[in-house]
Amino acid sequence: MVFRQRPAVISVATSALLPEADCWRQAVHRAAALYGTPCYVTRVRPVETALAELERRVGPGVRSWLSFKTHPLPRLLEWWTRSGRGVEVVSESEFATARALGCDVDQLLVNGVAKHSWLGRHPIEGLRVHFDSATEVDALMPLALRCRWRVGVRVHAPDERDRRDDRFGGQFGMTTDEAVHALHRLLAAGADVLSLHFHLGQHHHAAGAYRRAVEHAARVSDAAAFRPRFLDCGGGLPGPAEAAPALAELIDAIGAARSLFAPQLEELWLENGRFVTEQASALAVRVIDAKVRPDSRYLICDGGRTNHALAADAGPHPLLVLPARTGPARLTTVCGPTCMTDDVLARVPLPSDVAIGDVLVWLHAGAYHLPWETRFSQGLCAVAWCDHDEDLSLAREREQPEEWVRRARCDADLQSIR
Ligand SMILES: Cc1ncc(COP(=O)(O)O)c(C=O)c1O
């Protein structure tokens, strides 16, 4: 994978341009002192801001579900459910976590692929489930009928694409024929069918993609003679900094849905991950070694790309330095502590007086960072949580070296080395 870093990284010299830079400096400074580095810091205020903006723009009659997979932090889930909103889960682990944290059946929405491999173990009355395939419908229909699950069908939207190769449409949802057939079967069997669902995915969408998805869902609905009470438009908005055009398109599509699905439509549902959580976390890493080479200065840090594998490849992130440094800029490669040249967070001009012991703050490390975190050569890092009053607490402990060994071996092995 090629590391691409455009020069949009904000170093200490220009960080005043970044809204909230001071809040992040303070939060990370305290978190690094209390919990050490590497450490994620999640602040709830950016979540509140993004959510308020989204809900204000889309207007009433739209419900936002937490895309838990995007930032699977139990603290966030607890805050979210306390706000009265629901949680969308796509795996048994997320489902079990949400249930264990008291998420009731009305606040839970089960999406995702191949749920027949696990959902049958959970005969819960009134669960909300979106079927992704004919196989799921076959396997889960008896339970859906017995437990009066409130179900729907995910359609494959016309603009869905594989993010890395747009010649391919991706593995999600049902074709028109599959969806119509599934709806017929569910309705004929007497299932409580309430919703249609689509999710555009994370590739850059062509203009009109949201509207085309809504119109496609309306065609499926007509073909199946089924009128949904809920239309789940999934996620698909980028982070707030780049979301303006897509958000305008979403608002337009919501307007279209309101007229296409009237009068039966009661609510539209959203499950925005990146828009809601991307700016809510930072990764704090400490510089532990430095090397000056003709091509670049290299800062070796105690955390790096392995703390969030894939997301480091997705584009530039603003970067802050603690304490503030003002030396002349010098091309710098910010590396993690592993043995791969892939383990690079940024290659950008940074003040040349950034020193061993400084903390680098890699911002916009919310959405899809924790889920992609790896144990490459080290354990998982600590996660700190800042509540609405910016009070800090430990949300996840750092994994210790002994635990790393325990995970790498099975119990029998451990018995033999005791
Ligand atoms: C079904 C579903 N809903 C919501 C999301 C969140 O997407 P985003 O981060 O693009 O908002 C995803 C992400 O993969 C998803 O698969």
The ligand as a Gaussian input file, in Angstrom:
#p B3LYP/6-31G(d) Opt

LIG

0 1
 C      -24.731000      -0.460000       7.088000
 C      -23.822000       0.658000       7.398000
 N      -24.329000       1.775000       7.969000
 C      -23.524000       2.826000       8.290000
 C      -22.170000       2.793000       8.058000
 C      -21.329000       4.008000       8.410000
 O      -20.808000       4.527000       7.261000
 P      -20.087000       5.974000       7.170000
 O      -18.928000       5.940000       8.057000
 O      -19.776000       6.064000       5.726000
 O      -21.118000       6.967000       7.586000
 C      -21.598000       1.652000       7.468000
 C      -20.149000       1.575000       7.196000
 O      -19.603000       0.682000       6.660000
 C      -22.452000       0.549000       7.129000
 O      -21.958000      -0.559000       6.554000

